[in-house]
Amino acid sequence: MTGSVDASTETTDLPAGGTGILVTDGLSERGVGVTRIAPGRPSSTEVYLAVDIGGTKIEAGTVDVVGNVLDRARAATPVTADPEVIFETLCGVIDEVVTRSTVRPSACGVGCGGPMESGGVTVSPLNIAGWRRFPLRARLVDQLGLPVAVDNDAKALALGEGWVGAARGESNYLAMVVSTGVGGGVVLDGRLLDGAGGNAGHIGHLVVEPQGRMCVCGGQGCLEAEASGTAIAAITGFPAAEADAVMRRRCGMLVGRAVASVANLLDLQLAVVAGSVALGYGEAFFTAAQDEIDLRCGLDFARTTRIEPAGLGADGPLVGAAAVARRYLSLMEDVG
């Protein structure tokens, strides 16, 4: 049963240990239509250690078996070429959470920016220059003495949204993050797509403007180069939060164009979108995106494709990371 999702089955910048909504690019992820879904009673006997590693912040938390975030701590991601400084910051955030927890986590799940080697054997996040082929999984196993599973952060979100979020009960969907960068994860027939090296779902590098801006990946006209918070700031000269109505609609339109291409290719009916840009721009973004999907999806099976805000809000990265651990333990049980 490899890769089962069981799909049919961020905050103001607070001190470490605080809770709230992570602001990236000056935009709140609370956004439009975001509802935290608590599907069951919390467990006091088992927790996952959840870790989210991004270019802006590193966050760790404990998440129970029904998807509730119990505790969290965070720190800014160091801007450095020294990989050990970044790892030390990560370990400090994890230690803060583990020290406060009264329950030893059953496993650690990590969502990290990509690309990476399958399973996080090494990671080379485009937005963390200090990590190139960094052996993240092995280093965390040595540090924690726990089972550790690592996946792309947007794929982790896809798992979380299918577990307890806006895609709960869906077997086919796309989950996206539109924030500082753009990432995605695809669930097809109830299973998260991994690809040959674990990097499936990189919708941020789908070309939406063939003659567009150069992308950090080396391509041209990628969605990330045109509609991410970083791109918007470069195009306008202002933080993404200050973008005017025209730019907000353009961002939504380009995301809709990318979603339409994926929906036409993979026969998907649903895209759920998180991230400070998408949720911060709100109705203008989602209306423009849906209009573009309606324009581009002419095939009968794709005409009902819809785009919606993700359901987990600021909890999405940690719940997604916990879902990575949950998936790993489930696979180990199947193998055993």
Summary of the structure (lengths in Angstrom):
residues: 336
radius of gyration: 18.3
end to end distance: 12.2
largest distance: 54.8
contacts: 1333
relative contact order: 0.18
helix: 38%
strand: 21%
